[in-house]
Amino acid sequence: MTREKSSYAVQTVEKALDILETLTEESRHATLPYLAEKLDLSRNKAFRLLATLEGKGLVERDETSGIYRLGISSVELAQRLLNSTSLIRHAHPVMERLARKHDEAVYIAVLKGEEVLFLDMVDCEQAIKTAPLVGKRLPFFTNAAGVAIKALESVDMLEKLFKKRKNGGFPDPVHLQSELKEARERGFAVDFDGLGDGIVSVAVAVRDYAGKVVGALTMIGPSFRLMASRLENEVVPSLREGAEMLSMKFGYAKL
């Protein structure tokens, strides 16, 4: 293959991936004209790429509206990736036990830069539930998982973070610094209303053999169920136990 053909092939793959990424974020208006304009493609090229992806089952097209969305094959690929991830594989049984015991939604989450990515979830059977967050990225300071993980970063890293965001980005830097300090001292984090009015999240960090934080177990539910007394007496001890079990699977030995 010549260099020109190789370069064209790479660009084509990049554009196909751009289409898939766009469909994960916004599918309500994803018609052929919309995607072509958004991704700076000719309609002819966009059509060929979409036809190829559709042939592989990675995208589907609604015959009535002409709107494209992710296909079954995309979902299957994502599920295979999730199942192969060791953190999720080890965490899921622990999450199931916690969800059954407390009948609240339990997640495993990781930190990506300054955002929390919710990798997996075991839902509750309650009539009133919070909206599912699997696959979503949120600023770390909006939820307990992000605070629990971020609190265990080095003081130098936290100082650099606050200097970098000195001119904005955090709703209340003084309160956030206090919240991080408290989470570090207590060994868990609790957040009220960061994920929405009346929503409580509580989290405990998970470590690996080197003591590095690899994620956090977090429980999320409405404030009328996750009251302070229940958090203190039931939820936090269970999350701590679950996080310790999970950390041991990654070789962490508490000194």
Backbone as CSV, one residue per row, in Angstrom:
resi,resn,N_x,N_y,N_z,CA_x,CA_y,CA_z,C_x,C_y,C_z
1,MET,0.850,-1.199,0.000,0.000,0.000,0.000,0.883,1.245,0.000
2,THR,0.605,2.192,-0.895,1.395,3.410,-0.947,1.100,4.270,0.264
3,ARG,2.002,5.247,0.508,1.818,6.128,1.655,0.510,6.901,1.548
4,GLU,0.149,7.337,0.301,-1.080,8.098,0.113,-2.300,7.252,0.471
5,LYS,-2.309,5.989,0.013,-3.435,5.104,0.309,-3.514,4.805,1.800
6,SER,-2.344,4.602,2.415,-2.311,4.325,3.851,-2.864,5.505,4.635
7,SER,-2.460,6.715,4.247,-2.942,7.915,4.925,-4.447,8.058,4.760
8,TYR,-4.947,7.756,3.551,-6.384,7.849,3.302,-7.145,6.847,4.165
9,ALA,-6.576,5.621,4.277,-7.239,4.586,5.078,-7.332,5.008,6.536
10,VAL,-6.253,5.594,7.060,-6.251,6.048,8.451,-7.289,7.143,8.652
11,GLN,-7.344,8.088,7.723,-8.322,9.174,7.828,-9.746,8.639,7.780
12,THR,-9.973,7.620,6.950,-11.302,7.024,6.842,-11.705,6.363,8.154
13,VAL,-10.766,5.641,8.761,-11.042,5.005,10.052,-11.333,6.068,11.105
14,GLU,-10.553,7.140,11.097,-10.766,8.222,12.064,-12.164,8.818,11.921
15,LYS,-12.594,9.033,10.674,-13.923,9.602,10.451,-15.025,8.631,10.880
16,ALA,-14.805,7.341,10.650,-15.788,6.340,11.086,-15.899,6.337,12.609
17,LEU,-14.746,6.446,13.279,-14.753,6.506,14.743,-15.403,7.795,15.231
18,ASP,-15.193,8.887,14.492,-15.846,10.155,14.844,-17.365,10.013,14.796
19,ILE,-17.854,9.281,13.797,-19.297,9.053,13.683,-19.806,8.295,14.900
20,LEU,-19.107,7.219,15.271,-19.534,6.421,16.425,-19.505,7.254,17.705
21,GLU,-18.456,8.060,17.858,-18.352,8.898,19.054,-19.487,9.918,19.102
22,THR,-19.812,10.498,17.954,-20.908,11.471,17.895,-22.232,10.822,18.272
23,LEU,-22.448,9.593,17.806,-23.702,8.902,18.102,-23.820,8.514,19.572
24,THR,-22.691,8.370,20.265,-22.764,8.077,21.700,-23.178,9.306,22.489
25,GLU,-22.923,10.488,21.936,-23.189,11.731,22.662,-24.513,12.371,22.288
26,GLU,-24.878,12.274,21.016,-26.107,12.937,20.572,-26.703,12.181,19.394
27,SER,-27.787,11.504,19.628,-28.399,10.700,18.575,-29.773,11.210,18.151
28,ARG,-30.304,12.197,18.858,-31.667,12.646,18.554,-31.771,13.331,17.195
29,HIS,-30.681,13.976,16.747,-30.725,14.718,15.489,-29.766,14.141,14.453
30,ALA,-29.304,12.911,14.670,-28.216,12.365,13.861,-28.688,11.832,12.513
31,THR,-29.155,12.722,11.670,-29.488,12.358,10.297,-28.227,12.454,9.445
32,LEU,-28.306,11.993,8.207,-27.160,12.070,7.301,-26.685,13.513,7.114
33,PRO,-27.571,14.475,6.812,-27.113,15.861,6.654,-26.465,16.414,7.928
34,TYR,-27.050,16.082,9.076,-26.517,16.578,10.350,-25.104,16.051,10.586
35,LEU,-24.904,14.742,10.399,-23.592,14.142,10.639,-22.558,14.656,9.644
36,ALA,-22.962,14.810,8.389,-22.034,15.309,7.375,-21.551,16.714,7.726
37,GLU,-22.476,17.566,8.138,-22.106,18.939,8.485,-21.258,18.984,9.754
38,LYS,-21.656,18.226,10.765,-20.949,18.253,12.048,-19.518,17.750,11.919
39,LEU,-19.315,16.733,11.076,-17.994,16.114,10.953,-17.220,16.616,9.735
40,ASP,-17.768,17.637,9.081,-17.099,18.251,7.929,-16.822,17.217,6.832
41,LEU,-17.866,16.478,6.475,-17.778,15.468,5.429,-18.761,15.803,4.312
42,SER,-18.441,15.365,3.106,-19.443,15.461,2.050,-20.543,14.452,2.364
43,ARG,-21.744,14.712,1.887,-22.839,13.778,2.162,-22.561,12.414,1.553
44,ASN,-21.892,12.414,0.406,-21.578,11.155,-0.255,-20.634,10.310,0.598
45,LYS,-19.584,10.953,1.136,-18.624,10.217,1.961,-19.266,9.779,3.275
46,ALA,-20.062,10.666,3.873,-20.745,10.312,5.119,-21.672,9.124,4.895
47,PHE,-22.366,9.119,3.745,-23.275,8.012,3.437,-22.509,6.698,3.310
48,ARG,-21.357,6.727,2.625,-20.571,5.497,2.448,-20.071,4.967,3.787
49,LEU,-19.606,5.865,4.647,-19.130,5.443,5.964,-20.265,4.852,6.796
50,LEU,-21.410,5.516,6.780,-22.562,5.034,7.543,-23.056,3.694,7.007
51,ALA,-23.033,3.536,5.690,-23.462,2.272,5.089,-22.544,1.130,5.515
52,THR,-21.237,1.417,5.582,-20.279,0.396,6.019,-20.509,0.025,7.477
53,LEU,-20.679,1.037,8.320,-20.929,0.791,9.740,-22.252,0.063,9.949
54,GLU,-23.248,0.425,9.139,-24.550,-0.233,9.243,-24.448,-1.697,8.832
55,GLY,-23.636,-1.967,7.810,-23.445,-3.339,7.357,-22.809,-4.223,8.417
56,LYS,-22.006,-3.612,9.278,-21.364,-4.345,10.377,-22.220,-4.360,11.644
57,GLY,-23.372,-3.721,11.578,-24.253,-3.691,12.743,-23.840,-2.691,13.803
58,LEU,-22.876,-1.822,13.460,-22.391,-0.849,14.439,-23.310,0.360,14.550
59,VAL,-24.064,0.648,13.487,-25.080,1.700,13.542,-26.370,1.171,12.932
60,GLU,-27.466,1.810,13.296,-28.778,1.484,12.741,-29.435,2.775,12.271
61,ARG,-30.282,2.660,11.254,-30.982,3.837,10.732,-32.483,3.633,10.855
62,ASP,-33.143,4.619,11.452,-34.598,4.580,11.540,-35.179,4.929,10.172
63,GLU,-35.942,4.023,9.601,-36.453,4.209,8.245,-37.419,5.383,8.145
64,THR,-38.123,5.681,9.214,-39.111,6.762,9.180,-38.465,8.136,9.300
65,SER,-37.604,8.295,10.308,-37.011,9.611,10.575,-35.669,9.823,9.889
66,GLY,-35.019,8.722,9.486,-33.690,8.834,8.895,-32.598,9.078,9.918
67,ILE,-32.932,8.964,11.195,-31.960,9.208,12.268,-31.135,7.948,12.520
68,TYR,-29.822,8.153,12.661,-28.913,7.050,12.954,-28.684,6.945,14.455
69,ARG,-28.468,5.728,14.908,-28.114,5.483,16.307,-27.161,4.296,16.352
70,LEU,-26.533,4.098,17.509,-25.622,2.969,17.658,-26.380,1.658,17.500
71,GLY,-25.740,0.688,16.838,-26.365,-0.604,16.613,-26.014,-1.621,17.680
72,ILE,-26.609,-2.792,17.542,-26.411,-3.864,18.517,-24.944,-4.265,18.621
73,SER,-24.243,-4.283,17.500,-22.833,-4.697,17.530,-21.983,-3.745,18.366
74,SER,-22.317,-2.452,18.347,-21.593,-1.487,19.183,-21.807,-1.795,20.654
75,VAL,-23.051,-2.113,20.996,-23.373,-2.451,22.382,-22.639,-3.720,22.804
76,GLU,-22.612,-4.711,21.917,-21.935,-5.971,22.232,-20.442,-5.763,22.425
77,LEU,-19.831,-4.939,21.560,-18.401,-4.650,21.703,-18.114,-3.955,23.029
78,ALA,-18.968,-2.985,23.368,-18.788,-2.265,24.631,-18.912,-3.214,25.813
79,GLN,-19.882,-4.128,25.741,-20.088,-5.064,26.841,-18.909,-6.017,26.986
80,ARG,-18.361,-6.464,25.853,-17.188,-7.344,25.912,-16.005,-6.635,26.553
81,LEU,-15.840,-5.360,26.201,-14.750,-4.578,26.786,-14.936,-4.451,28.290
82,LEU,-16.166,-4.151,28.702,-16.437,-4.002,30.125,-16.198,-5.308,30.873
83,ASN,-16.644,-6.409,30.284,-16.492,-7.703,30.945,-15.035,-8.126,31.063
84,SER,-14.211,-7.630,30.139,-12.799,-8.015,30.158,-11.976,-7.136,31.086
85,THR,-12.568,-6.085,31.569,-11.840,-5.183,32.457,-11.776,-5.788,33.852
86,SER,-10.560,-5.958,34.355,-10.395,-6.664,35.629,-11.080,-5.950,36.780
87,LEU,-11.072,-4.627,36.776,-11.708,-3.895,37.870,-13.195,-4.218,37.929
88,ILE,-13.846,-4.201,36.792,-15.278,-4.499,36.756,-15.528,-5.960,37.104
89,ARG,-14.695,-6.833,36.567,-14.877,-8.272,36.818,-14.790,-8.582,38.309
90,HIS,-13.839,-7.971,38.985,-13.691,-8.208,40.421,-14.747,-7.452,41.230
91,ALA,-15.107,-6.268,40.759,-16.006,-5.416,41.540,-17.459,-5.868,41.485
92,HIS,-17.874,-6.436,40.369,-19.304,-6.702,40.187,-19.909,-7.586,41.285
93,PRO,-19.265,-8.694,41.681,-19.856,-9.502,42.762,-19.975,-8.733,44.078
94,VAL,-18.988,-7.895,44.357,-19.033,-7.070,45.573,-20.193,-6.084,45.485
95,MET,-20.361,-5.483,44.323,-21.451,-4.533,44.106,-22.810,-5.210,44.254
96,GLU,-22.915,-6.426,43.738,-24.187,-7.156,43.845,-24.558,-7.408,45.301
97,ARG,-23.563,-7.789,46.100,-23.840,-8.032,47.522,-24.287,-6.756,48.225
98,LEU,-23.614,-5.654,47.926,-23.971,-4.379,48.549,-25.365,-3.923,48.119
99,ALA,-25.662,-4.076,46.833,-26.971,-3.649,46.322,-28.092,-4.488,46.922
100,ARG,-27.861,-5.785,47.061,-28.882,-6.659,47.655,-29.076,-6.346,49.141
101,LYS,-27.969,-6.093,49.825,-28.041,-5.849,51.267,-28.776,-4.557,51.594
102,HIS,-28.503,-3.494,50.819,-29.055,-2.175,51.148,-30.164,-1.727,50.201
103,ASP,-30.371,-2.461,49.126,-31.376,-2.119,48.116,-31.207,-0.682,47.626
104,GLU,-29.971,-0.352,47.284,-29.648,0.939,46.680,-28.695,0.691,45.510
105,ALA,-28.630,1.634,44.586,-27.757,1.504,43.419,-26.289,1.614,43.829
106,VAL,-25.475,0.691,43.325,-24.046,0.667,43.638,-23.250,0.710,42.332
107,TYR,-22.207,1.531,42.311,-21.372,1.711,41.122,-19.905,1.452,41.451
108,ILE,-19.151,1.154,40.392,-17.695,1.248,40.461,-17.313,2.367,39.499
109,ALA,-16.480,3.280,39.981,-16.125,4.456,39.185,-14.622,4.667,39.212
110,VAL,-14.110,5.306,38.161,-12.680,5.618,38.078,-12.525,7.093,37.742
111,LEU,-11.327,7.601,37.999,-11.033,8.998,37.704,-10.278,9.091,36.389
112,LYS,-10.763,9.928,35.495,-10.097,10.208,34.228,-9.810,11.703,34.181
113,GLY,-8.580,12.074,34.519,-8.250,13.491,34.594,-8.978,14.130,35.760
114,GLU,-9.852,15.057,35.460,-10.640,15.722,36.497,-12.105,15.292,36.445
115,GLU,-12.360,14.179,35.763,-13.724,13.668,35.648,-13.823,12.249,36.194
116,VAL,-15.003,11.917,36.675,-15.294,10.561,37.121,-16.050,9.840,36.016
117,LEU,-15.605,8.626,35.706,-16.295,7.784,34.733,-16.935,6.628,35.489
118,PHE,-18.248,6.495,35.355,-18.979,5.417,36.018,-18.967,4.186,35.105
119,LEU,-18.226,3.154,35.519,-17.986,2.001,34.661,-19.095,0.961,34.694
120,ASP,-19.596,0.673,35.874,-20.554,-0.425,36.016,-21.503,-0.117,37.162
121,MET,-22.654,-0.777,37.141,-23.691,-0.483,38.130,-24.507,-1.735,38.426
122,VAL,-24.903,-1.883,39.675,-25.934,-2.851,40.059,-27.062,-2.035,40.662
123,ASP,-28.228,-2.099,40.047,-29.334,-1.238,40.456,-30.109,-1.834,41.625
124,CYS,-30.908,-0.982,42.243,-31.769,-1.416,43.339,-33.132,-1.837,42.781
125,GLU,-34.001,-2.303,43.665,-35.350,-2.685,43.255,-36.393,-1.715,43.789
126,GLN,-35.944,-0.560,44.223,-36.848,0.450,44.762,-37.726,1.041,43.655
127,ALA,-38.904,1.497,44.042,-39.797,2.139,43.068,-39.236,3.487,42.624
128,ILE,-38.607,4.199,43.552,-38.000,5.497,43.231,-36.496,5.305,43.109
129,LYS,-35.970,5.581,41.907,-34.552,5.377,41.634,-33.936,6.652,41.076
130,THR,-32.615,6.722,41.169,-31.896,7.807,40.505,-31.608,7.394,39.069
131,ALA,-31.385,8.372,38.202,-31.089,8.078,36.798,-29.762,7.329,36.695
132,PRO,-29.682,6.283,35.860,-28.435,5.517,35.729,-27.298,6.364,35.167
133,LEU,-26.083,6.108,35.656,-24.924,6.920,35.273,-23.852,6.127,34.532
134,VAL,-24.095,4.857,34.238,-23.075,4.038,33.583,-22.661,4.664,32.251
135,GLY,-21.341,4.803,32.071,-20.812,5.377,30.843,-20.713,6.886,30.861
136,LYS,-21.225,7.514,31.900,-21.205,8.977,31.964,-19.943,9.478,32.669
137,ARG,-19.484,10.646,32.221,-18.364,11.341,32.852,-18.885,12.608,33.509
138,LEU,-18.485,12.826,34.750,-18.918,14.013,35.481,-17.727,14.619,36.215
139,PRO,-17.721,15.932,36.428,-16.637,16.551,37.197,-16.485,15.869,38.556
140,PHE,-15.253,15.651,38.977,-15.016,14.871,40.197,-15.662,15.486,41.430
141,PHE,-15.788,16.817,41.449,-16.297,17.481,42.652,-17.819,17.435,42.766
142,THR,-18.497,16.795,41.799,-19.961,16.722,41.857,-20.461,15.468,42.555
143,ASN,-19.552,14.589,42.961,-20.000,13.311,43.518,-18.967,12.738,44.475
144,ALA,-19.421,11.822,45.333,-18.556,11.263,46.374,-17.421,10.425,45.805
145,ALA,-17.662,9.701,44.709,-16.606,8.865,44.132,-15.412,9.719,43.723
146,GLY,-15.684,10.841,43.063,-14.601,11.721,42.637,-13.837,12.297,43.805
147,VAL,-14.552,12.703,44.833,-13.903,13.280,46.019,-13.088,12.219,46.754
148,ALA,-13.646,11.004,46.880,-12.941,9.929,47.586,-11.625,9.580,46.901
149,ILE,-11.627,9.571,45.566,-10.407,9.252,44.818,-9.434,10.425,44.850
150,LYS,-9.949,11.612,44.554,-9.095,12.798,44.459,-8.454,13.129,45.802
151,ALA,-9.157,12.832,46.889,-8.651,13.154,48.229,-7.354,12.422,48.539
152,LEU,-7.125,11.285,47.880,-5.948,10.476,48.175,-4.782,10.768,47.242
153,GLU,-4.929,11.762,46.381,-3.794,12.189,45.572,-2.812,12.952,46.458
154,SER,-1.589,13.077,45.996,-0.571,13.760,46.794,-0.932,15.227,46.987
155,VAL,-0.426,15.797,48.061,-0.677,17.211,48.354,-0.173,18.084,47.212
156,ASP,0.989,17.720,46.643,1.553,18.495,45.535,0.616,18.509,44.334
157,MET,0.043,17.341,44.015,-0.867,17.258,42.870,-2.120,18.085,43.105
158,LEU,-2.628,18.050,44.327,-3.822,18.834,44.644,-3.525,20.333,44.592
159,GLU,-2.344,20.722,45.063,-1.968,22.138,45.008,-1.864,22.610,43.561
160,LYS,-1.283,21.763,42.700,-1.181,22.104,41.278,-2.563,22.228,40.652
161,LEU,-3.468,21.336,41.059,-4.829,21.373,40.529,-5.510,22.688,40.873
162,PHE,-5.406,23.101,42.122,-6.079,24.330,42.542,-5.416,25.568,41.936
163,LYS,-4.107,25.510,41.723,-3.433,26.634,41.063,-3.882,26.737,39.613
164,LYS,-3.994,25.584,38.958,-4.407,25.557,37.552,-5.823,26.083,37.381
165,ARG,-6.686,25.775,38.359,-8.087,26.188,38.269,-8.368,27.411,39.137
166,LYS,-7.328,28.181,39.423,-7.448,29.316,40.341,-8.485,30.333,39.883
167,ASN,-8.572,30.541,38.577,-9.465,31.575,38.048,-10.852,31.055,37.683
168,GLY,-11.194,29.898,38.179,-12.535,29.378,37.903,-12.527,27.880,37.710
169,GLY,-13.695,27.309,37.663,-13.820,25.875,37.431,-14.405,25.140,38.609
170,PHE,-14.093,25.595,39.830,-14.661,24.993,41.023,-15.693,25.949,41.609
171,PRO,-16.865,25.451,41.973,-17.902,26.340,42.504,-17.506,27.012,43.812
172,ASP,-16.754,26.295,44.654,-16.337,26.842,45.950,-15.023,26.168,46.341
173,PRO,-13.885,26.720,45.905,-12.582,26.086,46.148,-12.283,25.839,47.621
174,VAL,-12.645,26.780,48.485,-12.368,26.626,49.919,-13.142,25.439,50.480
175,HIS,-14.413,25.355,50.123,-15.243,24.236,50.588,-14.727,22.914,50.027
176,LEU,-14.317,22.915,48.761,-13.828,21.687,48.134,-12.550,21.203,48.813
177,GLN,-11.640,22.118,49.119,-10.414,21.729,49.813,-10.731,21.123,51.178
178,SER,-11.693,21.706,51.864,-12.115,21.179,53.165,-12.748,19.799,53.006
179,GLU,-13.537,19.640,51.947,-14.204,18.363,51.683,-13.188,17.265,51.379
180,LEU,-12.162,17.601,50.600,-11.112,16.634,50.274,-10.334,16.234,51.527
181,LYS,-10.030,17.211,52.363,-9.301,16.945,53.608,-10.117,16.027,54.520
182,GLU,-11.403,16.309,54.624,-12.277,15.502,55.476,-12.380,14.069,54.954
183,ALA,-12.504,13.920,53.639,-12.596,12.585,53.047,-11.307,11.799,53.272
184,ARG,-10.176,12.477,53.171,-8.881,11.821,53.386,-8.756,11.336,54.828
185,GLU,-9.213,12.139,55.765,-9.100,11.785,57.184,-10.091,10.693,57.586
186,ARG,-11.295,10.735,57.023,-12.326,9.769,57.410,-12.242,8.456,56.640
187,GLY,-11.638,8.515,55.449,-11.544,7.302,54.638,-12.757,7.055,53.768
188,PHE,-13.636,8.017,53.668,-14.793,7.924,52.779,-15.289,9.331,52.475
189,ALA,-16.116,9.442,51.447,-16.662,10.744,51.060,-18.171,10.652,50.934
190,VAL,-18.837,11.739,51.275,-20.294,11.840,51.125,-20.595,13.143,50.397
191,ASP,-21.502,13.079,49.442,-21.898,14.288,48.718,-23.418,14.412,48.734
192,PHE,-23.886,15.623,48.988,-25.317,15.913,48.980,-25.632,16.880,47.843
193,ASP,-26.521,16.476,46.966,-27.076,17.327,45.901,-26.130,17.609,44.736
194,GLY,-24.905,17.096,44.763,-23.992,17.341,43.644,-24.461,16.699,42.353
195,LEU,-25.166,15.580,42.468,-25.694,14.881,41.293,-27.134,15.278,40.991
196,GLY,-27.650,16.221,41.758,-29.030,16.665,41.578,-29.686,16.869,42.924
197,ASP,-30.709,17.683,42.947,-31.400,17.967,44.207,-31.935,16.686,44.836
198,GLY,-31.624,16.515,46.121,-32.142,15.367,46.848,-31.423,14.060,46.585
199,ILE,-30.262,14.114,45.912,-29.504,12.895,45.621,-28.236,12.865,46.478
200,VAL,-28.012,11.725,47.121,-26.844,11.535,47.984,-25.945,10.469,47.367
201,SER,-24.646,10.717,47.397,-23.686,9.682,47.005,-22.657,9.530,48.114
202,VAL,-22.236,8.296,48.339,-21.223,8.000,49.351,-20.247,7.015,48.733
203,ALA,-18.946,7.173,49.005,-17.954,6.359,48.304,-16.727,6.084,49.156
204,VAL,-16.090,4.943,48.850,-14.821,4.557,49.471,-13.869,4.150,48.351
205,ALA,-12.629,4.606,48.430,-11.647,4.326,47.383,-11.162,2.882,47.431
206,VAL,-10.739,2.385,46.267,-10.167,1.045,46.114,-8.713,1.204,45.680
207,ARG,-7.807,0.428,46.306,-6.375,0.536,46.009,-5.829,-0.760,45.417
208,ASP,-4.648,-0.641,44.778,-3.982,-1.830,44.259,-2.797,-2.205,45.153
209,TYR,-1.982,-3.156,44.695,-0.870,-3.685,45.498,0.143,-2.612,45.893
210,ALA,0.247,-1.553,45.084,1.205,-0.486,45.367,0.592,0.633,46.201
211,GLY,-0.665,0.466,46.582,-1.344,1.506,47.340,-1.967,2.576,46.467
212,LYS,-1.846,2.418,45.152,-2.412,3.394,44.216,-3.925,3.224,44.132
213,VAL,-4.632,4.338,44.103,-6.092,4.293,43.993,-6.477,3.928,42.560
214,VAL,-7.286,2.879,42.416,-7.696,2.424,41.084,-9.162,2.731,40.794
215,GLY,-9.902,3.163,41.802,-11.315,3.469,41.595,-12.007,3.671,42.923
216,ALA,-13.329,3.659,42.876,-14.104,3.825,44.106,-15.425,3.081,44.002
217,LEU,-15.797,2.446,45.102,-17.141,1.885,45.229,-18.046,2.996,45.726
218,THR,-19.167,3.185,45.074,-20.047,4.278,45.482,-21.508,3.858,45.448
219,MET,-22.246,4.323,46.420,-23.686,4.076,46.493,-24.398,5.399,46.278
220,ILE,-25.460,5.366,45.480,-26.186,6.587,45.136,-27.680,6.358,45.324
221,GLY,-28.342,7.311,45.959,-29.776,7.179,46.171,-30.383,8.481,46.652
222,PRO,-31.690,8.506,46.819,-32.364,9.724,47.283,-32.092,9.990,48.760
223,SER,-32.088,11.263,49.112,-31.736,11.655,50.478,-32.736,11.154,51.516
224,PHE,-33.991,10.935,51.119,-34.962,10.476,52.120,-34.720,9.021,52.515
225,ARG,-33.901,8.290,51.723,-33.518,6.933,52.124,-32.105,6.903,52.704
226,LEU,-31.202,7.654,52.087,-29.812,7.676,52.561,-29.627,8.813,53.562
227,MET,-30.263,8.661,54.699,-30.157,9.662,55.760,-28.852,9.476,56.531
228,ALA,-28.460,10.511,57.268,-27.159,10.518,57.945,-26.973,9.315,58.858
229,SER,-28.000,8.967,59.629,-27.874,7.849,60.565,-27.670,6.530,59.826
230,ARG,-28.358,6.364,58.711,-28.207,5.131,57.931,-26.837,5.070,57.270
231,LEU,-26.366,6.211,56.786,-25.033,6.255,56.192,-23.985,5.825,57.211
232,GLU,-24.057,6.404,58.392,-23.048,6.150,59.420,-23.096,4.717,59.944
233,ASN,-24.292,4.212,60.191,-24.428,2.915,60.856,-24.463,1.718,59.916
234,GLU,-24.897,1.929,58.677,-25.071,0.803,57.764,-24.221,0.907,56.499
235,VAL,-24.393,1.999,55.777,-23.825,2.091,54.434,-22.307,2.212,54.443
236,VAL,-21.770,3.157,55.201,-20.318,3.373,55.206,-19.558,2.125,55.657
237,PRO,-19.961,1.452,56.757,-19.255,0.219,57.132,-19.286,-0.840,56.030
238,SER,-20.417,-0.968,55.341,-20.519,-1.956,54.260,-19.627,-1.588,53.082
239,LEU,-19.626,-0.311,52.711,-18.776,0.128,51.604,-17.298,-0.045,51.941
240,ARG,-16.943,0.251,53.177,-15.552,0.065,53.600,-15.144,-1.401,53.487
241,GLU,-16.017,-2.273,53.956,-15.730,-3.705,53.886,-15.602,-4.155,52.431
242,GLY,-16.526,-3.680,51.589,-16.474,-4.040,50.176,-15.222,-3.526,49.496
243,ALA,-14.836,-2.282,49.797,-13.637,-1.691,49.198,-12.379,-2.417,49.665
244,GLU,-12.359,-2.838,50.926,-11.208,-3.594,51.438,-11.094,-4.947,50.743
245,MET,-12.229,-5.628,50.567,-12.231,-6.915,49.869,-11.722,-6.754,48.444
246,LEU,-12.199,-5.710,47.780,-11.803,-5.463,46.396,-10.327,-5.081,46.314
247,SER,-9.867,-4.265,47.250,-8.456,-3.870,47.277,-7.556,-5.088,47.481
248,MET,-7.988,-6.020,48.321,-7.205,-7.239,48.556,-7.071,-8.065,47.283
249,LYS,-8.106,-8.043,46.442,-8.037,-8.768,45.171,-6.966,-8.183,44.257
250,PHE,-6.657,-6.903,44.457,-5.610,-6.244,43.674,-4.276,-6.233,44.412
251,GLY,-4.201,-7.007,45.497,-2.934,-7.178,46.195,-2.626,-6.155,47.257
252,TYR,-3.606,-5.322,47.597,-3.353,-4.287,48.607,-3.402,-4.887,50.002
253,ALA,-2.398,-4.580,50.795,-2.349,-5.043,52.181,-2.307,-3.827,53.086
254,LYS,-3.349,-3.642,53.873,-3.428,-2.489,54.763,-2.435,-2.644,55.900
255,LEU,-1.611,-1.620,56.104,-0.589,-1.671,57.161,-1.192,-1.358,58.517
